[in-house]
Amino acid sequence: MRSIILIPARWASTRFPGKPLAKIAGVSLLQRVYERAVESKRADEVLVATDDARIAGHVQSFGGRSVSPEGEFESGTDRIAAAIRLLGGSFDVVVNVQGDQPLLDIEDVDQLIDLLAASDAEMGTMACPLASDQEFQARDIVKVVLDSRQRALYFSRAPIGSLETAMHHIGVYAYRAAALETMTSLPQSPLERAESLEQLRALQHGFRIVVLRTSKPHLGVDRPEDVRRVEEELARLR
């Protein structure tokens, strides 16, 4: 089974313009994510998907590879689907690794690929326990509740279930290639628009999403002030 990791990266971010090239302890955010991704033992290829020449040039500067799908995209998933079409679509599993997760544990990504391959689901993603009621209430933290087969029932920015039954969703997605093409051919669903969560398009259209439970929250960079937190965590891990 051939797998590929694609890292969608765009320059225009409302909260943090130019975020992929922001320095984290002297190394760009995007390079840190890419270098973690290439450590995968399951992915046959790793590429950045971007339509920005500055980002593509930066990827080339550190020896990485990129692909440049053209057009306007509603989400990172729509961008990677366009990238797969450019690449010829010769992959069974496509993994969307967000370009803002420099502390991503690549072993979890490999486990997610294996989990999807062993299941009858069309998609896979990750979740970890919520750390506090503050996280449970926070709209910046997406929550997911699962069924007894560890499949996603619903995702929301609002509190759902309870602190004990909901989990902190981690924005890494694995898709069967055919399911990715089908999902991105569908219009945005009402739930997706209401919550601004692309995975709800899949759920509302009947896709099965299996969830890998992990203990690691995969601290990411959403705003400029997050850089300091990630640098402190990197220092602690060293």
C-alpha positions in Angstrom: 0.0 0.0 0.0 1.6 3.3 -1.2 1.2 6.3 1.1 2.1 9.9 0.8 2.3 12.8 3.3 1.3 16.2 1.9 1.8 19.3 4.0 -0.5 22.1 2.8 1.1 25.5 3.2 -0.2 29.0 2.3 1.2 32.5 3.0 -2.1 34.3 3.7 -3.2 33.4 7.2 -5.6 35.8 9.0 -4.0 35.2 12.4 -0.4 34.8 11.3 0.6 35.9 7.7 3.7 34.2 6.4 3.4 31.6 9.2 5.2 28.7 7.3 8.4 30.7 7.2 8.3 31.9 10.8 11.4 31.0 12.8 11.1 28.5 15.6 14.4 28.5 17.5 16.2 29.6 14.3 14.5 27.0 11.9 11.4 27.7 9.9 8.1 26.2 11.1 7.6 24.5 7.7 11.1 23.0 7.7 10.5 21.6 11.2 7.3 19.9 10.1 8.9 18.6 6.9 11.9 17.1 8.7 9.6 15.3 11.1 7.4 14.0 8.2 10.3 12.5 6.3 11.1 10.3 9.3 7.9 8.4 8.5 8.5 4.6 8.0 5.1 4.2 6.2 5.1 7.2 3.8 6.7 6.6 0.4 6.9 10.3 -0.4 6.6 13.7 1.5 5.8 16.9 -0.3 4.6 20.4 0.5 1.5 21.6 -1.4 1.6 25.3 -1.9 0.8 27.9 -4.6 3.2 30.5 -3.1 6.6 31.0 -4.8 8.2 32.2 -1.6 7.2 29.0 0.2 8.2 26.7 -2.7 11.6 28.4 -2.9 12.1 28.0 0.8 11.2 24.3 0.6 13.8 23.9 -2.2 16.4 25.7 -0.1 16.4 23.1 2.6 16.3 20.2 0.2 12.6 19.5 0.3 10.1 18.9 -2.4 6.9 20.7 -3.2 4.0 20.6 -5.6 2.0 23.7 -6.7 -1.7 23.1 -7.4 -3.4 26.2 -8.9 -6.7 27.7 -7.8 -8.6 28.9 -4.8 -9.2 26.2 -2.2 -11.7 26.1 0.7 -9.4 24.0 2.9 -6.1 22.3 3.2 -7.8 19.0 2.1 -9.0 20.6 -1.1 -5.4 21.8 -1.8 -3.9 18.3 -1.3 -6.6 16.7 -3.4 -5.6 19.0 -6.2 -1.9 18.2 -5.6 -2.6 14.4 -5.8 -4.3 15.0 -9.2 -1.1 16.8 -10.4 1.0 13.9 -9.1 -1.0 11.3 -11.0 -2.9 9.8 -8.1 -0.7 6.7 -7.7 -1.2 6.4 -3.9 -3.6 4.4 -1.8 -3.4 6.5 1.4 -3.0 10.3 1.4 -2.0 12.0 4.7 -2.7 15.6 5.4 -0.2 16.9 7.9 -0.8 20.4 9.0 2.1 22.7 8.4 1.8 24.3 11.9 2.6 21.3 14.0 6.4 21.3 14.6 6.2 18.9 17.5 4.2 16.2 15.6 5.1 12.7 16.7 5.7 10.9 13.3 5.2 7.5 15.0 1.6 8.5 15.6 1.2 9.3 11.9 2.6 5.9 11.0 0.1 4.3 13.4 -2.7 6.3 11.8 -1.8 5.0 8.3 -1.8 1.4 9.7 -5.1 2.0 11.5 -6.8 3.2 8.4 -5.4 0.4 6.2 -6.7 -2.2 8.7 -10.2 -0.6 8.9 -13.2 -0.3 6.6 -13.2 3.5 7.2 -12.7 6.1 4.5 -10.7 8.4 6.7 -8.6 8.5 9.9 -7.6 11.2 12.3 -6.2 11.6 15.9 -7.4 12.7 19.3 -5.9 13.0 22.8 -7.6 13.5 26.2 -8.7 17.0 27.1 -6.4 18.5 29.8 -8.9 20.7 31.6 -12.4 22.1 31.7 -10.8 25.3 30.2 -9.8 23.3 27.1 -13.3 21.7 27.0 -14.9 25.1 26.9 -12.4 26.8 24.5 -13.6 27.4 20.9 -10.1 27.3 19.6 -9.9 23.6 20.6 -11.9 21.2 18.5 -13.6 18.4 20.3 -14.6 15.0 19.0 -16.8 12.3 20.5 -16.4 8.6 19.5 -18.6 5.6 19.1 -17.8 2.2 20.6 -15.7 1.3 17.5 -13.5 4.4 17.9 -15.1 6.2 15.0 -16.0 9.9 15.1 -19.6 10.7 15.9 -19.2 14.5 15.8 -16.7 17.3 15.9 -17.3 20.7 17.4 -15.7 23.9 18.6 -18.4 24.0 21.3 -18.4 21.7 24.3 -19.9 18.3 23.4 -20.5 15.3 25.5 -18.5 16.0 28.7 -15.0 16.5 29.8 -14.7 12.8 30.3 -16.3 11.6 27.1 -15.0 14.2 24.6 -11.5 14.3 23.2 -9.2 17.0 21.9 -9.1 16.6 18.1 -5.6 16.7 16.4 -5.8 18.0 12.9 -4.0 15.2 11.0 -6.0 13.3 8.4 -5.4 10.1 6.5 -7.6 9.4 3.5 -8.1 6.5 1.2 -7.3 8.2 -2.1 -10.7 7.4 -3.7 -12.5 8.9 -0.7 -10.4 12.0 -0.8 -11.3 12.6 -4.4 -15.0 12.0 -3.6 -15.1 14.2 -0.6 -13.5 17.2 -2.3 -15.9 16.9 -5.2 -18.8 17.5 -2.8 -20.1 20.9 -1.9 -19.5 22.3 1.6 -22.1 20.9 3.9 -24.2 23.0 6.3 -22.4 21.6 9.4 -19.0 22.3 7.8 -20.0 25.9 7.2 -21.6 26.3 10.7 -18.5 25.0 12.5 -15.8 25.9 10.0 -14.6 22.3 10.2 -13.9 20.5 6.9 -14.2 17.0 8.4 -17.9 17.6 9.0 -18.4 17.5 5.2 -17.2 13.9 5.3 -19.4 13.0 8.3 -22.5 14.6 6.9 -22.1 12.7 3.7 -21.7 9.4 5.5 -18.0 8.9 5.5 -16.6 6.7 8.3 -13.7 8.4 10.3 -11.7 6.1 12.5 -9.8 7.9 15.4 -6.4 7.0 16.7 -6.1 7.7 20.4 -2.9 9.3 21.5 -1.6 10.8 24.7 0.2 13.7 22.9 -1.5 17.0 22.1 1.0 17.9 19.3 1.3 21.6 20.3 0.9 23.8 17.2 1.4 27.3 16.1 -1.8 29.3 15.4 -0.8 32.8 16.3 2.6 34.6 16.7 2.5 34.3 20.5 2.5 30.5 20.1 6.1 30.6 18.8 7.4 31.2 22.3 5.4 28.2 23.7 6.7 25.9 21.1 10.3 27.1 21.6 10.0 26.4 25.3 8.6 23.0 24.7 11.5 22.2 22.3 14.0 23.3 24.9 12.3 21.1 27.5 12.4 18.1 25.2 16.1 18.6 24.6 
